[in-house]
Amino acid sequence: MQGSLGKRLKAAREKAGLSQNEAATIIHVSRQSFSKWENDHGYPDLDNLVYISDLYGVTVDSLLKGSVEDTTTQANKTQRKTTSVKLSPKLYQNRDEGLFLLVLAFVSGIVPPVGIVLPIYIMWRNNKYNSLYKVIYLVSVIMIIVSVIGTSVYVSDNWLSPTQTTVYRVK
């Protein structure tokens, strides 16, 4: 991996099989930050560089210098392969956003017309790195169904066939 830091970052990301968006979501930075780093318009800080090296399964030296792996011996390479830990996306789950979206999905069912539109936005905003992301989809679909039923009942009772209510005076 020769060339600039940006080219080495991009090559390592592609070798790991990740898109810019996926890598940015795992590390909790914007996709635009990854684009700047890979186009040599900026550089990641040291913490992010360590996270990136763990995520891609390469050393920080190989990202910075590019030729470090060429000078290592075969024994060091095999030792590094056995000691490296494959990172799981579960380690990087965004718990706060997942819980917020789940609560928002439940609350959207209170007002029927809002409960039709808001869960669609929630499903669009949800991603596989949120905690409980499958539950969020399920709750959102249920809230859409409940809200459609609630809205149809409200519309039919008030506009389509309003009932004739007689008020009697109580003495």
ABEGO torsion letter per residue (X at the ends): XBEBAAAAAAAAAAAAGBBAAAAAAAAGBBAAAAAAAAAGABBBBAAAAAAAAAAAGBBAAAAAAGAAAAABBAAAAAAAAAABBBBBAAAABBAAAAAAAAAAAAAAAABAAAAAAAAAAAAAABBAABBGAAAAAAAAAAAAAAAAAAAAAAAAAAAABBBBBBBBBBX
